[in-house]
Amino acid sequence: MRRYLFPLILGVLGCAILIWLGVWQLQRLEWKEGLLDEIAQKISGAPVPLPANPDPSMKYMPVMVSGQTTGEEIHVLSGTREAGGGYQIVSGFDTDDGRRILLDRGFVDQDHKRVARPPVHLTVVGNLHWPQEKGSATPDPNLTENIWFARDVPAMAAQLGAQPILVVAAEVQGDNQGVMPIPVAIEGIPNNHLSYAMQWFMIAAVWAGMTVALLWRIRQRRF
């Protein structure tokens, strides 16, 4: 029995740890689904006037703003299933109460990147957003071609001389000049906990199989 004891303990402990990790990921899945439901309800709430001093704690807050685009834009590399590759149009936006903010007007395909979009008055219902798209591997924007690779709110605000406040349009009243709004949605928020749980359970099954195989080999050596 001594020959079986250490492999058996190792196998049981390993399986227990791996199964616990899988259960923990299922608990994380339940938490994440609750969080996503909460965010979805917040996104779809009744819009309010733009707060005096928005900050990232107000992320996803529905707001209504009225004002005029400045004619200056940032083009963020993007794409949709229907249109393929294109650009997200982020404009400078002068609100009726005298503030200059950033307005993510939506998407245009590659053929319409350079179409003129002069200043226009718009009333927009959308959501405050501080997307975290820029990572250590994200290239710096190509300012010569006006191609950005992430919505970096502070950098975009500095480029357009605006406050670091981004409103992502959901509904636009006025001439949106061919730009298709892409509202904020929970679909863009990753939720991979179920696949992580399945991976831990599969590793636990492999570990159990290896333990059984090892015990069988030990038994065979006795004969």
C-alpha positions as CSV (number, residue, x, y, z in Angstrom):
1,M,0.0,0.0,0.0
2,R,2.9,2.4,0.6
3,R,3.8,2.3,-3.0
4,Y,0.3,3.6,-3.9
5,L,0.0,6.2,-1.1
6,F,2.0,9.1,-2.5
7,P,0.7,8.9,-6.1
8,L,-2.8,8.6,-4.7
9,I,-2.5,11.6,-2.4
10,L,-0.9,13.6,-5.3
11,G,-3.7,12.6,-7.6
12,V,-6.5,13.5,-5.2
13,L,-5.0,16.8,-4.2
14,G,-4.3,17.8,-7.8
15,C,-7.9,16.9,-8.8
16,A,-9.3,18.8,-5.9
17,I,-7.4,21.9,-6.7
18,L,-8.3,21.8,-10.4
19,I,-12.0,21.2,-9.6
20,W,-11.9,24.0,-7.1
21,L,-10.5,26.3,-9.8
22,G,-13.3,25.3,-12.2
23,V,-16.0,25.9,-9.5
24,W,-14.4,29.3,-8.7
25,Q,-14.7,30.2,-12.4
26,L,-18.3,29.3,-12.4
27,Q,-18.8,31.6,-9.4
28,R,-17.0,34.3,-11.3
29,L,-19.3,33.6,-14.3
30,E,-22.4,34.2,-12.1
31,W,-20.8,37.4,-10.8
32,K,-20.0,38.6,-14.3
33,E,-23.4,37.9,-15.6
34,G,-24.9,39.9,-12.8
35,L,-22.5,42.7,-13.5
36,L,-23.4,42.7,-17.2
37,D,-27.1,42.8,-16.4
38,E,-26.5,45.8,-14.2
39,I,-24.5,47.5,-16.9
40,A,-27.1,46.8,-19.5
41,Q,-29.8,48.3,-17.4
42,K,-27.6,51.4,-16.8
43,I,-26.9,51.8,-20.5
44,S,-30.6,51.7,-21.4
45,G,-31.7,54.1,-18.7
46,A,-33.4,57.4,-19.2
47,P,-30.9,60.0,-20.5
48,V,-30.1,63.0,-18.3
49,P,-28.4,66.3,-19.1
50,L,-24.6,66.1,-19.3
51,P,-23.3,66.4,-15.7
52,A,-21.1,69.5,-14.8
53,N,-18.1,67.4,-14.0
54,P,-18.3,63.9,-15.5
55,D,-15.7,61.3,-14.3
56,P,-15.0,57.6,-15.0
57,S,-17.3,56.6,-12.1
58,M,-20.2,57.7,-14.4
59,K,-19.2,55.3,-17.2
60,Y,-22.2,54.1,-19.2
61,M,-24.5,56.9,-17.9
62,P,-27.1,57.8,-20.5
63,V,-27.0,61.5,-21.4
64,M,-28.5,63.9,-23.9
65,V,-26.3,66.7,-25.4
66,S,-27.1,69.3,-27.9
67,G,-24.5,71.4,-29.8
68,Q,-22.4,71.6,-32.9
69,T,-19.6,69.5,-34.3
70,T,-16.4,71.4,-34.8
71,G,-15.5,69.8,-38.2
72,E,-12.3,68.4,-36.6
73,E,-12.3,64.6,-36.4
74,I,-10.3,61.6,-35.2
75,H,-10.6,58.4,-37.2
76,V,-10.2,55.2,-35.1
77,L,-9.6,52.0,-37.1
78,S,-12.7,49.8,-36.7
79,G,-15.0,47.5,-38.5
80,T,-18.5,46.0,-38.6
81,R,-19.7,42.6,-39.8
82,E,-21.9,44.2,-42.4
83,A,-19.5,46.8,-43.8
84,G,-16.2,45.3,-43.1
85,G,-13.2,47.6,-42.3
86,G,-13.7,51.3,-41.6
87,Y,-13.3,54.0,-39.0
88,Q,-15.0,55.2,-35.9
89,I,-15.6,59.0,-36.2
90,V,-14.8,60.9,-33.0
91,S,-15.5,64.6,-33.4
92,G,-15.0,67.7,-31.4
93,F,-18.4,68.8,-30.1
94,D,-19.3,72.3,-28.8
95,T,-22.3,71.9,-26.5
96,D,-24.9,74.6,-26.3
97,D,-23.8,75.4,-22.7
98,G,-20.3,76.2,-24.0
99,R,-18.2,73.1,-23.3
100,R,-16.1,71.3,-25.9
101,I,-16.2,67.5,-25.5
102,L,-15.6,64.4,-27.6
103,L,-18.5,62.8,-29.6
104,D,-18.2,59.3,-31.0
105,R,-20.6,59.7,-33.8
106,G,-20.3,56.2,-35.1
107,F,-18.9,54.3,-38.1
108,V,-18.1,55.0,-41.7
109,D,-16.6,52.5,-44.2
110,Q,-13.2,53.1,-45.8
111,D,-14.6,54.8,-48.8
112,H,-16.1,57.5,-46.7
113,K,-13.1,58.3,-44.5
114,R,-12.2,61.5,-46.4
115,V,-15.7,62.7,-47.1
116,A,-16.1,66.3,-45.9
117,R,-18.2,66.6,-42.7
118,P,-18.4,70.3,-41.9
119,P,-19.8,71.6,-38.6
120,V,-23.4,70.7,-38.0
121,H,-25.9,71.1,-35.2
122,L,-26.9,67.8,-33.6
123,T,-28.9,66.6,-30.6
124,V,-27.5,63.3,-29.4
125,V,-28.7,60.7,-26.9
126,G,-25.8,58.5,-25.9
127,N,-23.6,57.2,-23.1
128,L,-20.6,58.5,-21.3
129,H,-17.7,56.2,-21.9
130,W,-14.0,55.8,-21.0
131,P,-13.0,52.8,-23.1
132,Q,-9.9,51.0,-22.1
133,E,-8.7,50.0,-25.6
134,K,-5.1,51.1,-25.5
135,G,-2.6,48.5,-24.4
136,S,1.2,48.2,-24.3
137,A,1.2,46.8,-27.8
138,T,-1.2,49.4,-29.3
139,P,0.7,51.5,-31.9
140,D,0.8,55.2,-31.6
141,P,-1.7,57.1,-33.9
142,N,-0.6,58.0,-37.4
143,L,-1.3,61.7,-37.2
144,T,-0.3,62.3,-40.8
145,E,-3.0,60.0,-42.1
146,N,-5.3,60.6,-39.1
147,I,-5.5,56.9,-38.2
148,W,-5.8,55.9,-34.5
149,F,-5.7,52.4,-33.3
150,A,-7.7,52.9,-30.0
151,R,-10.0,55.3,-28.4
152,D,-7.7,57.0,-25.9
153,V,-9.8,59.7,-24.3
154,P,-7.1,61.9,-22.8
155,A,-5.0,61.8,-26.0
156,M,-8.0,62.4,-28.2
157,A,-9.1,65.3,-26.0
158,A,-5.6,66.9,-26.3
159,Q,-5.6,66.4,-30.0
160,L,-9.0,68.1,-30.5
161,G,-8.7,70.7,-27.7
162,A,-11.6,69.3,-25.8
163,Q,-12.3,68.2,-22.2
164,P,-11.6,64.4,-21.7
165,I,-15.3,63.6,-21.8
166,L,-16.5,61.1,-24.5
167,V,-20.2,60.6,-25.4
168,V,-20.9,57.6,-27.6
169,A,-23.9,58.4,-29.7
170,A,-26.9,56.0,-29.8
171,E,-29.5,58.2,-31.4
172,V,-28.8,61.4,-33.4
173,Q,-31.3,64.1,-34.4
174,G,-30.0,66.3,-37.2
175,D,-27.8,65.5,-40.2
176,N,-25.4,62.8,-39.1
177,Q,-23.6,63.1,-42.5
178,G,-23.7,59.4,-43.3
179,V,-22.1,58.3,-40.0
180,M,-23.8,55.2,-38.5
181,P,-24.1,55.3,-34.7
182,I,-22.6,52.3,-32.9
183,P,-24.2,52.5,-29.4
184,V,-22.4,51.3,-26.3
185,A,-23.4,47.6,-25.6
186,I,-22.4,44.8,-23.3
187,E,-21.4,42.6,-26.2
188,G,-18.0,44.3,-26.2
189,I,-17.3,43.3,-22.6
190,P,-15.4,40.0,-22.4
191,N,-17.0,37.2,-20.4
192,N,-14.8,34.0,-20.7
193,H,-15.4,32.5,-17.3
194,L,-17.4,29.5,-18.7
195,S,-14.6,28.5,-21.1
196,Y,-12.0,28.9,-18.3
197,A,-14.1,26.6,-16.0
198,M,-14.4,24.0,-18.7
199,Q,-10.6,24.1,-19.2
200,W,-10.0,23.5,-15.5
201,F,-12.5,20.6,-15.4
202,M,-10.9,19.0,-18.5
203,I,-7.4,19.3,-16.9
204,A,-8.8,17.7,-13.7
205,A,-10.1,14.8,-15.8
206,V,-6.7,14.4,-17.5
207,W,-5.0,14.5,-14.1
208,A,-7.4,11.8,-12.8
209,G,-6.7,9.7,-15.8
210,M,-2.9,10.1,-15.4
211,T,-3.2,9.1,-11.7
212,V,-5.2,6.0,-12.5
213,A,-2.6,5.1,-15.2
214,L,0.3,5.5,-12.8
215,L,-1.4,3.4,-10.1
216,W,-2.0,0.7,-12.7
217,R,1.6,0.7,-13.7
218,I,2.7,0.4,-10.1
219,R,0.3,-2.5,-9.6
220,Q,1.7,-4.2,-12.8
221,R,5.3,-4.0,-11.4
222,R,4.3,-6.2,-8.5
223,F,3.6,-9.2,-10.8
